[in-house]
Amino acid sequence: MPPPPFLELPAERQGGAFASLRHQQFRWLYASNIAFFFAMNGQFLVRSILAYDLTGSKLALGTINLMVAIPMLVVSPFGGVIADRVEKRGLIMLGQFLLLMNELVILVLLLTGRLEFWHMLVVVFVMGCLFPFIMPARQAIVANIVGRQGLGNAMALQMGGMNAARVVGPVIAGGIVAITNVKWVYVMAVILYGLALLSMSRISKSPPAEGAGKKPVLSELVAGMKYVGGDAPVRALMILSIVPILLAMPFQSLLVVFAEDIWKVGEGGLGLLQAFAGIGGIMGSFYVAWAGQSPRKLRLMMASLFAFAGTLFLFALSPWFLLALPLVLIADVFASAFTTTNSTIIQMLIPDEVRGRVMSLMMMTFGLTPLGTLPVSAVAEAFGVRAAVASASVATALLALIIYLASRALRGIDATHQAAMDAEEEPGFAKRPAPATR
């Protein structure tokens, strides 16, 4: 039997922003991720164009998003359970193959002139069902490839790639539509999904942890939730991660109001705001990849969160559009740095046998941003968008401070993290020392 992939290199401690890319296996995984997320983010834009062209209804745009969100919310916990029970590479490849077939159906219907709106609803519903199986397994397999020492750098590079796809993917798709038509975007998406599948096939198999899959699915789902609830450091990190997701991150949905009503810059200004925010996200992720070897994770995480809240406060009150652009960029640098660091520490602390389930619960928390949009939008309606975003940023900072002061486990996260780093268990990731107390 060949050695585990994470043993290919003797040490990630040498550092470097792209240290994880020295692993051949991680390079294939990274290539698969880039192709997958560029295809997916490009499709988000084109799908909206098609839905509006087919129906002429603005409600259709919301319906498309709803048909993706509902299955993701319902299926996500089960996706994590399955990811813990089966061989992960095979699960990812099966999901990506089905997504490829999904997009191929739309392409064939487009080319034959038979595409109807209900076809799109079915396709996005299937996508929403598949995504919760792919993502927890995709995140979990990173740990098996790069090992404990390289996980922080690998996670940061993955986040950077995802943010880059989020910014550049729709721009490329829009350019293709402008030059040709939407059919060619679907052709490119099918090609990219095929490349993602081919790259994933070059990665070694990642079997489940020993003893996985011996209990009923619902029992393992409950066990995963109990693990998060009973592990003080992981619980504190996940609660902390929810604060900006619910309160601060909904500001992105209000950028259109800032562009139209506050600075009067129209759609072009809105595009610039979104672009600067996306670039900030890329910069934050790659900063963590570069500085991720520092043992002071808590300082980086908390400083990034407070800096995000403070910069967002200044953005909300900015009297000038040209000042708002660098502010929203800096805010997203810090937001990305916080999210990447928080997710990496959680990955470091959890044992293999619950990794998929914890990742699926984290996916569900990221889905809370639309939920947080409603109260923030209500405040904006009543008191103005500046007051809504400024008060949300203040509330984020205050709640984060309260959680930090109230949780001894969070304040001791550096020691817990270092203990996990130093643990000499094999192969790959096993259980860390007993969780810290409350």
C-alpha positions in Angstrom: 0.0 0.0 0.0 1.4 3.5 -0.9 2.1 5.9 1.9 -0.6 8.5 2.7 -0.3 11.5 0.3 0.5 13.9 3.2 3.8 12.0 3.6 5.0 13.0 0.2 6.8 16.1 1.7 8.7 16.1 4.9 7.7 19.5 6.2 5.3 22.3 5.6 6.9 24.3 8.3 9.2 25.8 5.7 6.3 28.1 5.0 5.6 30.2 1.9 2.3 31.4 0.6 2.1 28.5 -1.9 3.7 25.8 0.2 0.8 23.3 -0.2 1.2 23.4 -4.0 4.4 21.5 -3.6 2.2 18.4 -3.0 1.4 16.9 -6.4 -1.9 15.5 -5.0 -2.9 19.0 -3.7 -2.1 20.5 -7.1 -4.6 18.2 -8.7 -7.2 18.9 -6.1 -6.6 22.7 -6.5 -6.9 22.4 -10.3 -10.2 20.5 -9.8 -11.4 23.2 -7.4 -10.5 26.1 -9.7 -12.2 24.5 -12.7 -15.3 23.5 -10.7 -15.8 26.9 -9.0 -15.2 29.0 -12.2 -17.8 26.9 -14.0 -20.3 27.2 -11.1 -19.9 31.0 -10.6 -20.1 31.7 -14.3 -23.3 29.7 -14.4 -24.9 31.8 -11.6 -24.8 34.8 -13.9 -25.9 33.1 -17.0 -28.7 31.2 -15.2 -30.2 34.5 -14.2 -30.0 35.8 -17.7 -31.7 32.7 -19.1 -34.4 32.8 -16.4 -35.3 36.4 -17.1 -35.2 35.9 -20.9 -37.5 32.9 -20.7 -40.1 34.4 -18.3 -39.6 38.2 -18.4 -40.3 38.0 -14.6 -38.1 39.4 -11.9 -39.7 36.9 -9.5 -38.2 34.1 -11.6 -34.7 35.2 -10.4 -35.7 34.7 -6.8 -37.4 31.4 -7.6 -34.2 30.1 -9.2 -32.1 31.0 -6.1 -34.8 29.5 -3.8 -34.7 26.2 -5.7 -31.0 25.9 -4.9 -31.2 27.1 -1.3 -34.0 24.8 -0.1 -32.3 21.4 -0.9 -28.9 22.7 0.3 -30.4 23.6 3.7 -32.2 20.3 4.1 -29.7 18.0 2.6 -26.4 19.5 4.0 -26.4 17.6 7.3 -26.9 14.3 5.5 -24.2 15.1 3.0 -21.8 15.4 5.9 -22.8 12.0 7.3 -22.3 10.4 3.9 -18.9 12.0 3.5 -17.8 10.5 6.8 -19.1 7.0 5.8 -17.8 6.5 2.3 -14.6 6.9 0.2 -14.4 10.7 -0.3 -12.7 10.9 -3.7 -15.4 8.6 -5.2 -18.2 10.6 -3.7 -16.8 13.9 -5.1 -16.3 12.3 -8.5 -19.8 10.9 -8.6 -21.3 14.3 -7.6 -19.2 16.2 -10.2 -20.2 13.7 -12.9 -23.9 14.2 -12.1 -23.4 18.0 -12.2 -21.7 17.6 -15.6 -24.7 15.6 -16.9 -27.0 18.2 -15.3 -25.4 21.1 -17.3 -25.2 18.9 -20.4 -29.0 18.6 -20.3 -29.4 22.4 -20.4 -26.9 22.7 -23.2 -28.7 20.1 -25.3 -32.1 21.8 -24.7 -30.5 25.2 -25.6 -29.0 23.9 -28.8 -32.3 22.3 -29.8 -34.4 25.3 -28.9 -36.5 23.4 -26.4 -35.4 24.9 -23.1 -38.2 26.0 -20.8 -38.1 27.6 -17.4 -39.3 24.5 -15.5 -36.3 22.6 -17.0 -34.0 25.1 -15.2 -35.9 24.7 -11.9 -35.4 21.0 -12.0 -31.7 21.3 -12.9 -30.9 23.9 -10.1 -32.8 21.7 -7.6 -30.7 18.7 -8.5 -27.6 21.0 -8.1 -28.8 22.0 -4.7 -29.1 18.4 -3.7 -25.6 17.4 -5.0 -23.6 20.3 -3.7 -24.0 19.4 0.0 -22.4 16.0 -0.7 -19.5 17.4 -2.7 -18.4 20.2 -0.5 -18.0 18.5 2.9 -16.0 15.7 1.2 -14.0 18.2 -0.8 -13.0 20.0 2.4 -12.3 16.8 4.3 -10.0 15.3 1.7 -7.7 18.3 2.0 -6.6 17.1 5.5 -5.7 13.6 4.1 -3.6 15.2 1.4 -1.5 17.9 3.1 -1.5 16.7 6.7 -1.8 18.7 9.9 1.2 21.0 9.2 0.0 22.1 5.8 -3.7 22.4 6.5 -3.7 26.1 7.3 -1.9 27.0 4.1 -4.0 24.7 2.0 -7.3 26.0 3.4 -6.2 29.6 2.7 -5.2 28.8 -0.9 -8.6 27.0 -1.4 -10.5 30.1 -0.1 -8.4 32.3 -2.3 -9.2 30.3 -5.3 -12.9 30.2 -4.5 -12.9 34.0 -4.0 -11.1 34.5 -7.3 -13.7 32.3 -9.1 -16.5 34.3 -7.4 -15.0 37.6 -8.8 -13.6 36.5 -12.2 -16.0 33.7 -13.2 -19.1 36.0 -13.7 -16.9 38.6 -15.5 -15.7 36.0 -18.0 -19.2 34.5 -18.5 -20.6 38.0 -19.1 -17.8 38.7 -21.6 -18.6 35.5 -23.5 -22.3 36.4 -23.5 -21.5 39.9 -24.8 -19.3 38.5 -27.6 -21.3 35.4 -28.6 -24.3 34.0 -26.6 -25.2 32.0 -23.5 -24.9 28.7 -25.3 -21.1 29.1 -25.4 -21.0 29.8 -21.7 -22.7 26.4 -21.2 -20.2 24.8 -23.5 -17.4 26.3 -21.4 -19.1 25.1 -18.2 -19.3 21.5 -19.5 -15.6 21.6 -20.4 -14.6 23.0 -17.0 -16.7 20.5 -15.1 -15.1 17.8 -17.3 -11.6 19.1 -16.4 -12.6 19.2 -12.7 -13.6 15.6 -12.9 -10.4 14.5 -14.7 -8.2 16.3 -12.2 -10.0 14.7 -9.3 -9.4 11.3 -10.8 -5.7 11.8 -10.4 -6.0 12.1 -6.6 -5.5 9.0 -4.4 -8.5 7.4 -2.7 -9.5 8.8 0.7 -11.2 6.0 2.7 -13.4 6.7 5.7 -12.1 6.6 9.2 -12.0 3.2 10.8 -15.4 2.2 12.2 -17.3 4.7 10.1 -20.7 3.7 8.7 -21.6 1.1 11.4 -24.4 3.2 12.9 -27.7 4.4 11.2 -27.5 7.7 9.3 -29.7 9.6 11.7 -27.7 8.3 14.7 -24.5 9.5 13.1 -26.1 12.9 12.2 -27.1 13.4 15.9 -23.6 12.2 17.0 -22.0 14.9 14.8 -24.2 17.6 16.3 -23.5 16.3 19.8 -19.8 16.4 19.1 -20.0 20.1 18.1 -22.2 20.9 21.1 -19.9 19.0 23.5 -16.5 20.2 22.3 -16.0 23.7 23.9 -13.3 25.0 21.5 -15.1 23.9 18.3 -18.4 25.1 19.7 -16.9 28.6 20.5 -15.4 28.9 17.1 -18.6 28.0 15.3 -20.6 30.4 17.4 -18.1 33.2 16.8 -18.3 32.5 13.0 -22.1 33.0 13.0 -21.8 36.5 14.4 -20.5 38.3 11.2 -22.5 35.9 9.0 -25.8 37.0 10.6 -25.0 40.7 11.3 -22.3 42.1 9.1 -22.1 40.0 5.8 -25.7 41.0 4.8 -24.2 44.4 3.9 -23.3 42.9 0.5 -27.0 42.6 -0.5 -27.4 46.3 0.3 -24.5 47.5 -1.9 -27.1 48.3 -4.6 -28.8 50.8 -2.2 -25.5 52.5 -1.5 -24.8 52.7 -5.2 -28.2 53.9 -6.3 -29.4 56.1 -3.4 -26.3 57.2 -1.4 -23.6 57.9 -4.0 -25.7 58.0 -7.2 -23.3 55.9 -9.2 -25.7 53.5 -10.8 -25.0 50.0 -12.0 -21.4 50.8 -13.0 -20.7 51.9 -9.5 -22.4 48.8 -8.1 -20.2 46.6 -10.3 -17.1 48.4 -8.9 -18.2 48.0 -5.3 -18.7 44.2 -5.9 -15.4 43.9 -7.7 -13.4 45.7 -5.0 -15.2 43.5 -2.3 -14.2 40.4 -4.3 -10.6 41.5 -4.7 -10.4 42.1 -1.0 -11.7 38.6 -0.3 -8.9 37.2 -2.6 -6.2 39.3 -0.8 -7.4 38.2 2.6 -7.2 34.5 1.8 -3.8 34.7 0.3 -2.6 36.9 3.2 -3.6 34.0 5.6 -1.8 31.6 3.2 1.4 33.7 3.5 1.1 34.4 7.3 -0.6 31.2 8.3 2.4 29.6 9.9 2.2 32.0 12.9 1.2 30.2 16.1 -0.9 33.2 17.2 -4.1 32.2 15.4 -6.4 33.8 18.0 -4.8 37.2 17.6 -5.1 37.0 13.8 -8.7 35.8 13.9 -10.0 38.4 16.5 -8.0 41.3 15.1 -9.4 40.5 11.6 -13.0 40.4 12.9 -12.7 43.7 14.8 -10.9 45.3 11.9 -13.7 44.1 9.6 -16.4 45.5 11.8 -14.5 48.8 12.2 -13.8 49.2 8.4 -17.4 48.3 7.6 -18.6 51.0 10.0 -16.4 53.6 8.2 -17.7 52.3 4.8 -21.3 52.8 5.9 -20.6 56.4 6.9 -18.4 57.3 3.9 -19.6 60.5 2.3 -17.7 59.8 -1.0 -17.9 56.8 -3.4 -14.1 57.0 -4.1 -13.4 56.6 -0.4 -15.9 53.7 -0.1 -14.1 51.6 -2.7 -10.9 51.1 -0.8 -12.9 50.8 2.4 -15.0 47.9 1.1 -11.9 46.3 -0.3 -10.1 46.5 3.1 -13.3 45.3 4.9 -13.4 42.2 2.8 -9.7 41.6 3.3 -10.3 41.3 7.0 -13.6 39.4 6.6 -11.8 36.8 4.4 -8.9 36.6 6.8 -11.3 35.9 9.7 -13.3 33.3 7.9 -10.2 31.5 6.6 -8.5 31.4 10.0 -11.6 30.4 11.8 -12.4 27.5 9.4 -8.7 26.3 9.4 -8.6 26.1 13.2 -11.9 24.1 13.3 -10.4 21.7 10.6 -7.3 21.3 12.8 -9.3 20.4 15.9 -11.9 17.9 14.6 -11.1 14.2 14.3 -11.5 12.4 11.0 -14.6 10.4 12.0 -16.7 13.6 12.2 -15.0 15.8 9.7 -17.6 15.6 7.0 -20.5 16.3 9.5 -18.8 19.3 11.0 -18.0 20.7 7.5 -21.7 20.2 6.6 -22.8 22.1 9.7 -20.4 24.9 8.7 -22.0 25.0 5.2 -25.3 25.5 6.9 -24.0 28.4 9.0 -22.8 30.1 5.8 -26.4 29.8 4.5 -27.5 32.1 7.3 -26.4 35.3 5.4 -29.8 35.4 3.5 -31.6 35.0 6.9 -29.6 37.9 8.3 -30.4 40.1 5.3 -34.1 40.4 6.4 -33.6 42.2 9.8 -30.8 44.3 8.4 -32.9 45.3 5.4 -35.8 46.1 7.8 -33.6 48.5 9.8 -32.4 50.0 6.5 -36.0 50.6 5.5 -36.9 52.2 8.8 -33.7 54.2 9.6 -31.7 54.3 6.4 -29.0 52.0 4.9 -26.1 53.9 6.5 -27.6 53.4 10.0 -28.4 49.7 9.3 -24.9 48.7 8.2 -23.2 50.9 10.8 -25.3 49.5 13.7 -24.7 45.9 12.3 -21.0 46.5 12.4 -21.1 47.8 16.0 -23.2 44.8 17.0 -20.8 42.4 15.4 -17.8 43.9 17.3 -19.7 43.9 20.7 -21.0 40.4 20.3 -17.6 39.1 19.3 -16.1 40.8 22.4 -18.7 39.3 24.7 -18.1 35.8 23.2 -14.3 36.2 23.6 -14.6 37.3 27.3 -17.2 34.6 28.1 -15.4 31.7 26.5 -12.3 30.4 28.2 -12.1 27.8 25.5 -11.9 30.5 22.9 -9.2 32.5 24.8 -7.2 29.3 25.0 -7.5 28.3 21.4 -3.9 28.9 20.6 -2.8 26.3 23.1 -5.5 23.8 21.9 -4.4 24.4 18.3 -0.7 23.9 19.1 -1.5 20.7 21.0 -3.3 19.4 17.9 -0.3 20.4 15.7 2.2 18.6 17.9 0.2 15.5 18.4 2.1 12.5 17.0 -0.8 10.3 15.8 -1.0 8.4 12.5 -2.0 8.2 9.8 -3.0 11.8 9.2 -5.6 13.0 11.7 -6.7 11.3 14.8 -8.3 12.5 17.9 -6.6 15.5 19.6 -6.3 15.8 23.4 -9.4 16.3 25.5 -11.3 19.5 24.7 -10.7 22.5 26.9 -13.2 23.4 29.5 -15.7 26.1 29.2 
